[in-house]
Amino acid sequence: MSRALTSWVGQFIKSKTDYTAEEIVYFLEFIGYFFVFVFYYRYSKLYGTKEFALISTLFFILLIPWFSYLPRYMPLYFLYDTYSILFCVLLLYSIQTQSYSVFCILIFLATLNRETSLIFIFCYFLVHWKFTEKKSLFPKVFFLMFIWSGTKLFLHYLFMDKVGLVYQDQYVSNISFFTSAMYEIQNPSFFEAYYRVAFLFFPLFLIFPLFFKSNLAKLPFRLRRMLPVGWLVLLIYLYTANIYEYRIFTEFLPLYSLPLALIIRKRLEFAA
C-alpha cells in the first residue's frame, strides 16, 4: 500500500510543482525522519528528563546508519522503511500511554504500510497480561488481530491484479546464505565478508547488555515486558538472511535502543 501511496503522492506533488521525483522522495523521507525523532524524543521523555530524552534520541540517531546503510556494499532502502520506524515509535508510545483507541488506529495505518505491525499486537498483549483482567484483555487483542487481518485481506483484494512476481524460493535460499560463495550480486571479497560478519555481529553486539539479569532489573516493567518480542524479532531477522531484508531490523530498533539508553544511564549514575 505504501508503495502505491508514495507513487500517488509523488505524482500529485510533481503535477503541482517543479520538483523532480528524487527531490519529492527526499522531502517525504525528511518529513518521515523528522517525526520519527520528534516522537522518539517524547517516547524517551516518559522515562526521564528532557536531557535524558535528548541524549536517548541522539543515541537512536547514531544507531540507524549501522543497520540501514553501513553493513551493505550496495545499500537498499525504501521510503516505507522510514515510515515503518515512525509507526514503531508511535505504537510503542501508545502502549506506554495506555491509549487503546489510538493504538487501534495506529495498527490499521501501520499495517497499510507493512505487515510487521503484527509484532506490536504481541507487545500490547505482553505489557497488559499481568495487570489487566483477562476478560477485558482477550477481546481487545482479538479486535486488534481482526484489524490486522482485515487490513491484510483488504490490501490483498485491492492489489490482487498487481501482485507481480513472488519469490517463493527465498525462504529456502536464506538457509544457504552463509555457505554460498557469493550472494545476489558480485561484491568484492572484502565487502562480501564484511557484510556477512556485520549481519551476524552487529545486532548481537547491540543487544548483548540485555542478556544480563542485573541490567534487566534496572528497566521499567513495561519496557522489560516487551523484550521477549525483541528476541522474536532477532530470530526472524537472522532467518531472513538476504540482501533485501537486513534493513528490517532498523524498524524495530526502538524496542532495544530506549532500554539500552536507560541501562547506560543507570550504570553511569551508579559509577558516579
C-alpha positions as CSV (number, residue, x, y, z in Angstrom):
1,M,0.0,0.0,0.0
2,S,2.8,2.4,0.9
3,R,4.4,1.9,-2.5
4,A,1.2,2.9,-4.3
5,L,0.5,5.8,-1.9
6,T,4.1,7.1,-2.3
7,S,3.8,6.9,-6.0
8,W,0.4,8.8,-5.9
9,V,1.7,11.4,-3.5
10,G,4.8,11.9,-5.6
11,Q,2.8,12.3,-8.8
12,F,0.4,14.7,-7.2
13,I,3.2,16.9,-5.8
14,K,5.1,16.8,-9.2
15,S,1.9,17.9,-11.0
16,K,1.6,20.9,-8.7
17,T,5.3,21.9,-8.5
18,D,8.5,21.8,-10.4
19,Y,10.2,19.3,-8.1
20,T,11.8,16.2,-9.6
21,A,10.8,12.7,-8.4
22,E,14.0,12.4,-6.5
23,E,13.5,15.7,-4.7
24,I,10.0,14.6,-3.7
25,V,11.2,11.3,-2.3
26,Y,13.9,13.1,-0.3
27,F,11.4,15.5,1.0
28,L,9.0,12.8,2.1
29,E,11.9,10.9,3.8
30,F,13.0,14.1,5.6
31,I,9.4,14.6,6.9
32,G,9.3,10.9,8.0
33,Y,12.6,11.1,9.9
34,F,11.7,14.4,11.4
35,F,8.6,12.9,13.0
36,V,10.5,9.7,13.9
37,F,12.9,11.8,16.1
38,V,10.2,14.1,17.5
39,F,8.1,11.2,18.7
40,Y,11.1,9.2,19.8
41,Y,12.1,12.1,22.0
42,R,8.6,12.2,23.5
43,Y,8.8,8.4,24.0
44,S,12.1,8.7,25.8
45,K,10.8,11.6,27.9
46,L,8.3,9.2,29.5
47,Y,11.2,7.6,31.4
48,G,13.5,10.6,32.2
49,T,14.2,14.2,32.0
50,K,14.4,16.4,28.9
51,E,18.2,16.0,28.9
52,F,17.9,12.2,29.0
53,A,15.3,12.2,26.2
54,L,17.6,14.3,24.1
55,I,20.6,12.0,24.7
56,S,18.5,8.9,24.1
57,T,17.3,10.4,20.8
58,L,20.9,11.1,19.7
59,F,21.9,7.6,20.6
60,F,19.0,6.3,18.5
61,I,20.0,8.5,15.6
62,L,23.6,7.1,15.7
63,L,22.3,3.5,15.6
64,I,20.2,3.9,12.5
65,P,23.0,4.0,9.9
66,W,24.6,0.9,11.3
67,F,21.5,-1.1,10.4
68,S,20.2,0.7,7.4
69,Y,23.2,1.6,5.3
70,L,26.7,0.7,6.6
71,P,26.6,-3.1,6.5
72,R,25.8,-3.1,2.9
73,Y,28.0,-2.8,-0.1
74,M,25.1,-1.5,-2.2
75,P,22.5,-0.1,0.3
76,L,18.9,-0.8,-0.5
77,Y,16.4,1.4,1.4
78,F,12.8,2.3,0.6
79,L,10.7,5.2,1.7
80,Y,8.3,2.9,3.5
81,D,11.2,1.7,5.7
82,T,11.3,5.2,7.2
83,Y,7.6,5.2,7.9
84,S,7.9,1.7,9.5
85,I,10.2,3.2,12.0
86,L,7.8,6.0,12.6
87,F,4.9,3.7,13.2
88,C,7.1,1.6,15.5
89,V,7.8,4.6,17.7
90,L,4.2,5.7,17.7
91,L,2.9,2.2,18.6
92,L,5.4,1.9,21.4
93,Y,4.5,5.3,22.7
94,S,0.8,4.4,22.5
95,I,1.4,1.2,24.5
96,Q,3.2,3.2,27.3
97,T,0.4,5.8,27.5
98,Q,-2.3,3.1,27.5
99,S,-4.4,4.7,24.8
100,Y,-6.2,1.7,23.2
101,S,-8.3,3.6,20.7
102,V,-5.2,5.4,19.4
103,F,-3.3,2.1,19.3
104,C,-6.1,0.5,17.2
105,I,-5.9,3.4,14.6
106,L,-2.1,3.1,14.5
107,I,-2.3,-0.7,14.0
108,F,-4.5,-0.1,11.0
109,L,-2.3,2.6,9.5
110,A,0.9,0.7,10.2
111,T,-0.5,-2.4,8.5
112,L,-1.2,-0.4,5.4
113,N,2.5,0.4,5.4
114,R,3.9,-3.1,6.3
115,E,2.6,-6.3,7.9
116,T,5.3,-6.3,10.6
117,S,2.8,-4.3,12.6
118,L,1.7,-7.7,13.9
119,I,4.7,-7.7,16.2
120,F,3.2,-4.8,18.2
121,I,0.0,-6.6,18.9
122,F,2.1,-9.1,20.8
123,C,3.8,-6.2,22.6
124,Y,0.4,-5.0,23.7
125,F,-0.5,-8.4,24.9
126,L,2.7,-8.9,26.9
127,V,2.6,-5.5,28.6
128,H,-1.0,-5.9,29.7
129,W,-1.0,-9.6,30.6
130,K,-0.1,-9.2,34.3
131,F,-2.3,-6.3,35.4
132,T,-5.3,-6.4,33.1
133,E,-8.3,-8.7,33.6
134,K,-8.2,-11.5,31.1
135,K,-11.9,-11.0,30.3
136,S,-11.0,-7.5,29.2
137,L,-7.7,-8.2,27.6
138,F,-8.6,-11.0,25.2
139,P,-11.4,-9.2,23.4
140,K,-9.1,-6.2,22.9
141,V,-6.3,-8.4,21.5
142,F,-8.8,-10.3,19.2
143,F,-10.1,-7.0,17.9
144,L,-6.5,-5.9,17.1
145,M,-6.0,-9.2,15.3
146,F,-9.2,-8.5,13.4
147,I,-8.0,-5.1,12.3
148,W,-4.6,-6.5,11.2
149,S,-6.1,-9.5,9.3
150,G,-8.9,-7.4,7.8
151,T,-6.5,-4.8,6.6
152,K,-4.3,-7.5,5.0
153,L,-7.3,-9.0,3.2
154,F,-8.4,-5.6,2.0
155,L,-5.0,-4.9,0.6
156,H,-4.8,-8.4,-1.0
157,Y,-8.1,-7.8,-2.9
158,L,-7.3,-4.2,-3.7
159,F,-4.0,-5.1,-5.4
160,M,-4.6,-8.7,-6.4
161,D,-4.3,-7.7,-10.1
162,K,-0.8,-6.1,-9.5
163,V,0.8,-8.9,-7.5
164,G,3.7,-9.4,-9.8
165,L,6.4,-12.0,-9.2
166,V,6.7,-13.6,-5.8
167,Y,10.0,-15.3,-5.0
168,Q,8.8,-18.4,-3.2
169,D,12.3,-19.9,-3.1
170,Q,13.5,-17.0,-0.9
171,Y,12.9,-18.9,2.3
172,V,15.0,-21.9,1.1
173,S,17.8,-19.7,-0.2
174,N,18.0,-18.0,3.2
175,I,19.2,-21.2,4.7
176,S,22.2,-21.5,2.3
177,F,23.1,-17.8,2.7
178,F,26.2,-18.3,4.9
179,T,27.6,-21.3,2.9
180,S,27.3,-19.8,-0.6
181,A,30.3,-18.4,-2.3
182,M,28.7,-15.2,-3.3
183,Y,25.2,-13.8,-2.8
184,E,22.8,-11.9,-5.1
185,I,25.5,-9.5,-6.5
186,Q,29.1,-9.9,-7.3
187,N,30.6,-7.9,-4.4
188,P,34.4,-7.5,-3.9
189,S,35.5,-10.2,-1.5
190,F,36.2,-7.7,1.3
191,F,32.7,-6.3,1.2
192,E,31.2,-9.7,1.0
193,A,33.0,-10.9,4.1
194,Y,32.2,-7.6,5.9
195,Y,28.5,-7.9,5.1
196,R,28.3,-11.4,6.5
197,V,30.2,-10.6,9.7
198,A,28.2,-7.5,10.2
199,F,25.0,-9.3,9.6
200,L,25.8,-11.7,12.5
201,F,27.5,-9.5,15.0
202,F,26.0,-6.0,14.8
203,P,22.6,-7.0,16.3
204,L,24.1,-9.4,18.8
205,F,26.7,-6.8,19.9
206,L,24.0,-4.2,20.3
207,I,21.6,-6.2,22.5
208,F,24.4,-8.0,24.5
209,P,23.7,-5.9,27.6
210,L,20.1,-7.1,27.6
211,F,21.1,-10.7,28.3
212,F,22.1,-9.8,31.9
213,K,19.5,-10.0,34.6
214,S,21.2,-7.2,36.5
215,N,20.6,-4.9,33.6
216,L,17.0,-6.1,33.0
217,A,16.3,-5.3,36.7
218,K,17.0,-1.7,36.0
219,L,14.3,-1.4,33.4
220,P,10.7,-0.2,33.9
221,F,8.2,-3.0,33.9
222,R,6.5,-2.0,30.6
223,L,9.8,-1.9,28.7
224,R,11.0,-5.2,30.2
225,R,7.8,-7.0,29.3
226,M,8.3,-6.2,25.6
227,L,11.8,-7.6,25.3
228,P,10.7,-11.2,24.5
229,V,9.2,-9.7,21.3
230,G,12.6,-8.3,20.6
231,W,14.1,-11.8,20.8
232,L,11.5,-13.0,18.3
233,V,12.4,-10.1,16.0
234,L,16.0,-11.1,16.2
235,L,15.3,-14.7,15.2
236,I,13.2,-13.5,12.3
237,Y,16.0,-11.1,11.3
238,L,18.6,-13.9,11.4
239,Y,16.4,-16.1,9.3
240,T,15.7,-13.6,6.6
241,A,19.4,-13.5,5.8
242,N,19.2,-12.0,2.4
243,I,20.4,-8.7,0.9
244,Y,17.0,-7.1,0.9
245,E,15.9,-7.8,4.5
246,Y,18.8,-6.6,6.6
247,R,17.3,-3.2,6.9
248,I,14.1,-4.5,8.5
249,F,16.0,-4.7,11.9
250,T,16.1,-0.9,11.8
251,E,12.3,-0.8,12.1
252,F,12.5,-2.4,15.5
253,L,15.5,-0.5,16.9
254,P,13.3,1.5,19.3
255,L,12.5,-1.8,21.0
256,Y,16.1,-2.0,22.0
257,S,17.5,1.5,22.0
258,L,15.5,3.0,24.8
259,P,16.1,0.1,27.2
260,L,19.8,0.3,26.3
261,A,19.9,4.1,27.0
262,L,18.2,3.6,30.3
263,I,20.7,0.9,31.3
264,I,23.6,3.1,30.3
265,R,22.2,6.0,32.4
266,K,21.7,3.7,35.4
267,R,25.3,2.4,35.1
268,L,26.7,5.9,34.9
269,E,24.7,7.0,37.9
270,F,25.9,4.0,39.9
271,A,29.5,4.7,38.9
272,A,29.2,8.3,40.0
